[in-house]
Amino acid sequence: MPLKVEVVATDRQVWSGEASTVVLRTKSGEIGLLPGHAPLLASLADGPIVIRPIEGEEIKAAVHGGFVIVDSNNVIVLSETSELAKDIDVKRAQKAKEDAEKEGDKEALKRAESRLSIALG
Protein backbone atom coordinates (compact mmCIF):
# COMPACT_ATOMS: atom_id res chain seq x y z
CA MET A 1 0.00 0.00 0.00
CA PRO A 2 1.56 3.35 -1.03
CA LEU A 3 1.90 6.46 1.08
CA LYS A 4 -0.70 9.16 0.53
CA VAL A 5 1.31 12.37 0.63
CA GLU A 6 0.19 15.99 0.97
CA VAL A 7 2.61 18.91 1.02
CA VAL A 8 0.85 22.07 2.15
CA ALA A 9 2.21 25.59 2.64
CA THR A 10 0.34 28.25 4.57
CA ASP A 11 -1.02 29.73 1.35
CA ARG A 12 -1.62 26.68 -0.88
CA GLN A 13 -1.41 22.98 -1.53
CA VAL A 14 2.01 22.31 -3.08
CA TRP A 15 1.73 18.63 -4.02
CA SER A 16 -0.57 15.69 -3.42
CA GLY A 17 -0.33 12.09 -4.56
CA GLU A 18 0.81 8.56 -3.83
CA ALA A 19 4.46 7.76 -3.16
CA SER A 20 6.70 4.88 -2.25
CA THR A 21 9.12 7.01 -0.21
CA VAL A 22 9.42 10.47 1.34
CA VAL A 23 12.74 11.78 2.65
CA LEU A 24 12.86 14.98 4.71
CA ARG A 25 14.71 16.74 7.51
CA THR A 26 13.30 17.09 10.99
CA LYS A 27 14.86 19.02 13.87
CA SER A 28 16.19 15.62 15.02
CA GLY A 29 17.75 14.72 11.66
CA GLU A 30 16.93 13.32 8.24
CA ILE A 31 14.30 10.58 8.03
CA GLY A 32 12.91 8.36 5.33
CA LEU A 33 9.25 7.43 5.38
CA LEU A 34 8.01 4.19 3.87
CA PRO A 35 4.58 2.54 3.90
CA GLY A 36 3.86 1.14 7.35
CA HIS A 37 5.92 3.81 9.16
CA ALA A 38 5.08 4.28 12.83
CA PRO A 39 2.90 7.28 13.67
CA LEU A 40 4.99 10.43 13.91
CA LEU A 41 4.67 14.13 14.64
CA ALA A 42 7.91 16.08 14.17
CA SER A 43 9.10 19.65 13.60
CA LEU A 44 10.64 20.20 10.20
CA ALA A 45 14.07 21.68 9.69
CA ASP A 46 14.59 23.98 6.72
CA GLY A 47 15.75 21.95 3.78
CA PRO A 48 14.80 19.64 0.99
CA ILE A 49 12.03 17.12 0.80
CA VAL A 50 12.29 14.32 -1.74
CA ILE A 51 9.19 12.41 -2.83
CA ARG A 52 9.37 9.27 -4.95
CA PRO A 53 5.89 9.02 -6.44
CA ILE A 54 4.36 5.71 -7.52
CA GLU A 55 4.28 7.06 -11.08
CA GLY A 56 6.53 9.68 -12.60
CA GLU A 57 9.83 11.26 -11.71
CA GLU A 58 11.21 12.10 -8.29
CA ILE A 59 9.84 15.35 -6.86
CA LYS A 60 11.99 17.76 -4.88
CA ALA A 61 10.84 20.76 -2.88
CA ALA A 62 12.36 23.34 -0.56
CA VAL A 63 10.51 23.35 2.76
CA HIS A 64 10.88 25.99 5.47
CA GLY A 65 9.44 25.52 8.94
CA GLY A 66 6.44 23.48 9.92
CA PHE A 67 5.62 19.91 10.85
CA VAL A 68 5.30 16.43 9.39
CA ILE A 69 2.48 14.14 10.50
CA VAL A 70 2.52 10.42 9.68
CA ASP A 71 -0.42 8.14 10.45
CA SER A 72 -1.80 5.06 8.69
CA ASN A 73 0.26 5.53 5.51
CA ASN A 74 -0.78 9.19 5.34
CA VAL A 75 2.03 11.75 5.28
CA ILE A 76 1.10 15.40 5.72
CA VAL A 77 3.80 18.04 5.48
CA LEU A 78 2.55 21.37 6.85
CA SER A 79 5.09 24.09 6.15
CA GLU A 80 5.34 27.83 6.48
CA THR A 81 6.64 28.00 2.91
CA SER A 82 7.33 25.32 0.35
CA GLU A 83 8.28 25.39 -3.33
CA LEU A 84 8.71 22.61 -5.83
CA ALA A 85 12.14 22.64 -7.49
CA LYS A 86 10.57 23.34 -10.89
CA ASP A 87 8.81 26.45 -9.50
CA ILE A 88 11.84 28.10 -7.89
CA ASP A 89 12.96 31.30 -9.62
CA VAL A 90 16.75 30.90 -9.54
CA LYS A 91 17.46 34.60 -10.20
CA ARG A 92 15.12 35.64 -7.39
CA ALA A 93 16.67 33.08 -5.02
CA GLN A 94 20.18 34.29 -5.92
CA LYS A 95 19.14 37.90 -5.23
CA ALA A 96 17.63 36.84 -1.89
CA LYS A 97 20.90 35.12 -1.02
CA GLU A 98 22.94 38.22 -1.88
CA ASP A 99 20.59 40.46 0.13
CA ALA A 100 20.74 38.12 3.13
CA GLU A 101 24.55 38.09 3.00
CA LYS A 102 24.67 41.91 2.92
CA GLU A 103 22.22 42.20 5.81
CA GLY A 104 23.78 39.39 7.84
CA ASP A 105 20.39 37.62 8.07
CA LYS A 106 21.39 34.01 8.77
CA GLU A 107 17.84 32.60 8.55
CA ALA A 108 17.11 34.28 5.21
CA LEU A 109 20.51 33.12 3.94
CA LYS A 110 19.76 29.53 4.93
CA ARG A 111 16.38 29.65 3.15
CA ALA A 112 17.90 31.14 -0.01
CA GLU A 113 20.71 28.59 -0.08
CA SER A 114 18.22 25.78 0.40
CA ARG A 115 16.06 27.04 -2.47
CA LEU A 116 19.10 27.35 -4.74
CA SER A 117 20.40 23.87 -3.91
CA ILE A 118 16.98 22.34 -4.68
CA ALA A 119 16.56 24.32 -7.92
CA LEU A 120 20.07 23.65 -9.20
CA GLY A 121 20.62 20.19 -7.73
C-alpha positions as semicolon CSV with decimal commas, in nm:
position;residue;x (nm);y (nm);z (nm)
1;M;0,000;0,000;0,000
2;P;0,156;0,335;-0,103
3;L;0,190;0,646;0,108
4;K;-0,070;0,916;0,053
5;V;0,131;1,237;0,063
6;E;0,019;1,599;0,097
7;V;0,261;1,891;0,102
8;V;0,085;2,207;0,215
9;A;0,221;2,559;0,264
10;T;0,034;2,825;0,457
11;D;-0,102;2,973;0,135
12;R;-0,162;2,668;-0,088
13;Q;-0,141;2,298;-0,153
14;V;0,201;2,231;-0,308
15;W;0,173;1,863;-0,402
16;S;-0,057;1,569;-0,342
17;G;-0,033;1,209;-0,456
18;E;0,081;0,856;-0,383
19;A;0,446;0,776;-0,316
20;S;0,670;0,488;-0,225
21;T;0,912;0,701;-0,021
22;V;0,942;1,047;0,134
23;V;1,274;1,178;0,265
24;L;1,286;1,498;0,471
25;R;1,471;1,674;0,751
26;T;1,330;1,709;1,099
27;K;1,486;1,902;1,387
28;S;1,619;1,562;1,502
29;G;1,775;1,472;1,166
30;E;1,693;1,332;0,824
31;I;1,430;1,058;0,803
32;G;1,291;0,836;0,533
33;L;0,925;0,743;0,538
34;L;0,801;0,419;0,387
35;P;0,458;0,254;0,390
36;G;0,386;0,114;0,735
37;H;0,592;0,381;0,916
38;A;0,508;0,428;1,283
39;P;0,290;0,728;1,367
40;L;0,499;1,043;1,391
41;L;0,467;1,413;1,464
42;A;0,791;1,608;1,417
43;S;0,910;1,965;1,360
44;L;1,064;2,020;1,020
45;A;1,407;2,168;0,969
46;D;1,459;2,398;0,672
47;G;1,575;2,195;0,378
48;P;1,480;1,964;0,099
49;I;1,203;1,712;0,080
50;V;1,229;1,432;-0,174
51;I;0,919;1,241;-0,283
52;R;0,937;0,927;-0,495
53;P;0,589;0,902;-0,644
54;I;0,436;0,571;-0,752
55;E;0,428;0,706;-1,108
56;G;0,653;0,968;-1,260
57;E;0,983;1,126;-1,171
58;E;1,121;1,210;-0,829
59;I;0,984;1,535;-0,686
60;K;1,199;1,776;-0,488
61;A;1,084;2,076;-0,288
62;A;1,236;2,334;-0,056
63;V;1,051;2,335;0,276
64;H;1,088;2,599;0,547
65;G;0,944;2,552;0,894
66;G;0,644;2,348;0,992
67;F;0,562;1,991;1,085
68;V;0,530;1,643;0,939
69;I;0,248;1,414;1,050
70;V;0,252;1,042;0,968
71;D;-0,042;0,814;1,045
72;S;-0,180;0,506;0,869
73;N;0,026;0,553;0,551
74;N;-0,078;0,919;0,534
75;V;0,203;1,175;0,528
76;I;0,110;1,540;0,572
77;V;0,380;1,804;0,548
78;L;0,255;2,137;0,685
79;S;0,509;2,409;0,615
80;E;0,534;2,783;0,648
81;T;0,664;2,800;0,291
82;S;0,733;2,532;0,035
83;E;0,828;2,539;-0,333
84;L;0,871;2,261;-0,583
85;A;1,214;2,264;-0,749
86;K;1,057;2,334;-1,089
87;D;0,881;2,645;-0,950
88;I;1,184;2,810;-0,789
89;D;1,296;3,130;-0,962
90;V;1,675;3,090;-0,954
91;K;1,746;3,460;-1,020
92;R;1,512;3,564;-0,739
93;A;1,667;3,308;-0,502
94;Q;2,018;3,429;-0,592
95;K;1,914;3,790;-0,523
96;A;1,763;3,684;-0,189
97;K;2,090;3,512;-0,102
98;E;2,294;3,822;-0,188
99;D;2,059;4,046;0,013
100;A;2,074;3,812;0,313
101;E;2,455;3,809;0,300
102;K;2,467;4,191;0,292
103;E;2,222;4,220;0,581
104;G;2,378;3,939;0,784
105;D;2,039;3,762;0,807
106;K;2,139;3,401;0,877
107;E;1,784;3,260;0,855
108;A;1,711;3,428;0,521
109;L;2,051;3,312;0,394
110;K;1,976;2,953;0,493
111;R;1,638;2,965;0,315
112;A;1,790;3,114;-0,001
113;E;2,071;2,859;-0,008
114;S;1,822;2,578;0,040
115;R;1,606;2,704;-0,247
116;L;1,910;2,735;-0,474
117;S;2,040;2,387;-0,391
118;I;1,698;2,234;-0,468
119;A;1,656;2,432;-0,792
120;L;2,007;2,365;-0,920
121;G;2,062;2,019;-0,773
